Amino acid sequence: MFNNADQCSIWLATHILPHENHIRSRLRRYEDIDTDDIIHEAYVTIAEADWPGITNPQAYFMSICRNLVMQHYRRARVVPVTSLALIQADTVPDAMPSAEQVVHARQEMRFLEKAIAKLPARCRDIFILRRARGLSQRECATQLNISENIVEKQLARALIFLSKEYSESEREMIVDEERRPRLAHSRKRQP
């Protein structure tokens, strides 16, 4: 059984260490900075933090290093202007999806669930086993007590059906766009 220090070491090795070379190369651009000191301090800070709750380790690691660089320059009497510009530019974009992306993904899931529910029972079961659960054709055939040929044909049937459902939904979206009322100022006025 691992103790907390061992678990922390494993987490750091898995989630932070792979990004160290990238962060190191970014830190080398700063003047008067000891990259090793910054990296070491960052590891200590992360180890003392609530590391299991970190959702984007690379961004967290970079932000800690950037903050440590800023602390170093705050203590310094003379700060090179280029270093300040680098600090401003040194941001790692957040990997979290936007609200629009989350809404769109949920809508896609609801659409797919409804479309799968329309499939005939055997066809739906095969699609779920193959695509959602990742079983092989042979495993599906064994589990459902049918031939592999039936699995193949039913999966093809499901994919064709779902493709048609997506095509229909896209056509409906285009029709809805065409029916949408236009704003008065968006039309060209005739003299």
N, C-alpha and C positions, 0 to 999 in steps of 0.2 A: 504494500500500500504506500502511495506517495504522500509525503507531507506537503504543506502549503508551499514551502520554498521549492520543492521539487516540481510541483505543478506549475508554479510561476516560471521556473526555468524552462520547462517544456513549452509553455505558452509563448515565452519570449523567443525560443528557438524556432517555433513553428510560425508565429505571426509577425515578429519584428525582424529577426535576423535576415530573412530573405530580402528585406528592403534596405538593409544597411549600406550596401555598396552604392545604391542609387542616392541615398541621403548623403553619404560621404562625398560623393562627387559634387553634389549641390553645395555642400558646406565648404569645399575647397575654393570656391569662388570668392569667399569672404576674406578680406585682408585681416591680418593680425588675429586670426582665430585658430586655436588648436583643435582640429577636427576630432582627435581622439578624446579630448576632455569633454567636448560637447556630446559626443556619442555616449561616453561613459555616464555623464550626468543624466542623459535622456533615459538610459537603461535603468538607472537608480530611481528616477522619477516614475517611470512606468511600473516598476516593480512595487513601488509604494502606493500606486494608484489602485483603483478598483478594476484591475486588468481584465477580469472575466466579462465585464460589462462594456468593453471597448468594441464598437461595431465596425469601425474602419481603422485597423491598426496602422496602416501606412500613413494616412492623414494625421492620425494622432501622434505618431512618431515624428513626422515632419513638423507639426505645429509645436511640439515640445522643443525640438531642436531650434526652430525659428525663434521661439521665446527665449531660449538660452542665449542665442546670438544677440538678441535685443538687449538682454540683461548685461551681457559683456560690453556692448557699445554704450549703454547708459552709464556704466562705471568708467568708461574711457573718457579722457579729456578731449580727444580729437577723433571724430568719426568721419571716415571717408564717405563722400556723397554717393559714390557708386555702391557702397555697402547698403546704404539706406534704400536705394532703388532696388537692389536685389531682395531685400527683406520684403518690400511691397510686392514684388513679382513672385516671390517664393510661396505660392499657395498651391496645395493639392486640392483639386475639386472634390467635393463630397460625392461619394459613390451612392448615396441614398437616392432613390427615385423621387421625381417631383410628384406633387399632388395630382397633376394631370395624368402622369404615367400610371400612378396607382389606380386612379378612377378608370382609365382606359383598360388596364389589365383586368380589373374586376368585371367590367362590362364584357370583355372577351371571354372570361371564364363563365359568366352567366349564359352567354350566347352558346358556348361550346357545351355546357351542361344540358341546355334545352335541346340542342341539336342531337346530342348523343342519346337523350331520352326518347327521341323520335325513331331511333333505329329499332329494327326487329330484335327480339330478345337474344337470340344466338349471335347475331351480328354484333350487338352491343357488348355482350360478354367477351367475345373474341377481341374486339377493339380495346376494351379496357384491360384485358390480360396482356395483350401485346404492347400497346402504347403507353398505358398508365403504369402498369406493374412491371413492364420490361421482360416478360417471359418470352422464351424462344417459341418458334412455330411448333416444334416438337413438344415442348412443355405444355403449351396451350392444348394441343391435340390430346395429350395424355390426361390432362386435368379434366377436359370436357368429354373424354371418351369418344372422340371423333377422329377422322383421318386428317393428316397434315394438309391434304389437298383442299378439304373443306375449310380449314383454318385460313389458308391462302385466299381462297375465293371469297369468303365472308369478310376478310379484312379489306380486300380490294373493293368489295361492295360498300363497306362502311366508309372508306376513304372517298369514293366517288360521291356518295350521298352527302358527306360533310363538305366536300368541295362545292357541290351544287348549293348547299345551304349558305355557304359563304358568298357565293356568286349572287344569290338572290338577295342577301342582306345588303351587299354593295350596291346592287341595282336600286333597291328601295332607298338607300341613302342618297343616291344620285337624284332620284325622282323627288325626294324631300327637299334637296338643295334647290332644284328647279322651281319648286312650288313656294319656296320661302319668299315672303314679300321683300322687296328691295326698298332701301331708304330713298326718300325723295331726292336728297342731295347727291345720291350716287348716280342718278340718271343724267345724261347730257341734255341740256336744255336747248331747244330749238329756237333760233332768233325769230 
